[in-house]
């Protein structure tokens, strides 16, 4: 388990800092800080069955689309995507800083650890997608959600199947060791 203050840095300069994790009267949470140095898409359309995400903009500007509604948020603005809401977002200003709260956290921090490990091992494309389909399946599992559009059973079959194949062949263990990402507790 990562320590509070741990910073993950992607090759494009995106930094994710683990600010806090715990529980309060609203349940378990994960608090992150994102520093987004460049303008561009940060996340394509996706949704989570259980997770809600809240972003508070400290500096810069982000355009969100949540269930078809566009919101442009600037300093001091807070935007929430509740469970099951399709959401995507773009950074619209250089050096944007965002506070990000995920409830419940599930494996979101581990997803960022795995993803940044892949990226820093040069195993992702310029848009930070994993180059290897087996790694893509594993990343899909970590996100605890689904892409908008393709039917859920199809995503489970394809991405879940790729992740299962990665585990059965030992690829997952080798990849996690190579990238420095921790093995999920349910796979250790």
N, C-alpha and C positions, 0 to 999 in steps of 0.2 A: 504494500500500500504506500502510495506516494505521500511525502510530507507536505504540509501546508507551506506555500511559497515555492513549490516546484514549478519551474518554467519549462514549457515545451516550445521549441522554435521550429517552424517549417522553413523550407528553403526560400520561400517567397517573403520571408520576414514576419509572417503572422506568428504572434506569440500568444500562448495560452498559459495563464498562471492559475494554479490551484490556490484559491483564496481561503476557502473553508468547506468543510463537509460536516454534517451532523444531522440533528433533528430538532424541531421546535414544535409549537402547537399545531402547525400545518403539516407535520410529518418530516420525512427524510429529505434532505436537500444537498445539492452540490453548488458551490459558488465559484465562478471562474471570472477572470478578467481576460478579455481579448484585446490585443493591440493589432489593428489592421492597417498596415502601412500603405496599401495600394487600393485604388478604386477597382471594383469588379465584383462578380458574383461570389458569394460566400457559401451558399447552400441552395441546391435545386429543390424543386417541390417534393416534399415528403411529409409524413405524419407518423405520430407515435400513439399506440393504443393506450398507454398509461402515463406517459411523461407530459408535463406541461413545462414550457420554457418561457422565461421572462428576461427581457433585455432592457437595461437602462443605459442610455447613451450618455457618456461623460463628455466626450469631445467628438466632433465630426458629424456625420449624417449617414443613416442607413434607410434604405427603402425595403419595406416588408410587404409581402403579399400573404395574407392569412385568410383562408377560405374565400379567395377571390377579391378581397378588399385590400386596396393599396394604402399603405401608411408610410409617410416619410417622417422619420423620427430624428430629432436633433438633441443637443445637450439638455439634459434634465427630463427628457421624454422616456416613458416606460411603455413597452409593448409586450403583450403576452399571447402565446399560442397555447390554448388549452389542449388536453388530450384529444386526439382524433382530428384536430384541425390541420388541414393541408397548409403548409407554410414554406416560404422561401425568402431569401433576402440577398441584397446587394449592398456593398459598401459604396457610398457616393462621395466620400471625401478622404483625402490622404490623412494618415495617422489618426484614424478613428479609434477611440477607446470605449469599450463596452463592458458593463457588468452583466453577467449571464448567470441566471439561477435555474437549475434543473430540478424538478420534483416529480416523482422520486428519482434519484440519480441513476438507478440501475447500473449500467456499465458505461455511462457516458465518459467518465474520466479515462477508463481503460481504452475506450475507442480513440480518444485523442492521443494517448500514449502510443497505441498501435499505429495509428495513422501517421503521426509525426515520425515514428521509427521507420516506417515504410518510405516516407518522403525523404528523410535524411540518408537512407541507404540507397537513394536514387531508384527506388522501385515503384515510383509513381510517374504519371504523365505531367506535363506542364500545368494541367488543371487539377493536379493532386489526386487523380484516380489511380488505383493500383493497376500496374501493368499486367499482373498475372491474374487470371480469372479466379484461381483458388484464394488468393489474397483478397480479391474483391468480395468473395463469398464470406470470408472471415470478417471483413470490415462491415459488411451488411449485418451480420449477426450482432456485432458490438453496438450498432446504432439503436437497437431495440425499437425499430420502426419499419416503415415501408415507403417505397417510392410512390408518388402519386401517379395514378394511371394504370399501370399493369395490375391485373387481378392478384389479390393476396395469395391465393393458392399457387399461382404461377411463380410468384416471387419466392415462396417457400420451397417450391420444387427446384427452381433453378439456383437461386443464391444459397438456400439452405442445403441443397444437394452439393454445390461446390464446397461449402464449408465442411460438410460431412466428409467429402472426399479428401479435403485437405487434412482433416484429422486422421482418417483411416490410413492414409499413405505416409503419415509422419511429417508431411509438409508443414502443418501448422506449428508443430513443436520446433522444427528447424528454423522456420521463418521468425517465430517469436524470439528464439535465441539469437538469431542474426540481427534483429532490429532492436533488441533490448527491451521489448515490451513484455509485460508479465503474462504468464499463462493464466487464463480465466480460472477461477476457483473450481468451476464445474468441469474443467478439463485437466486439472493438475494431477 
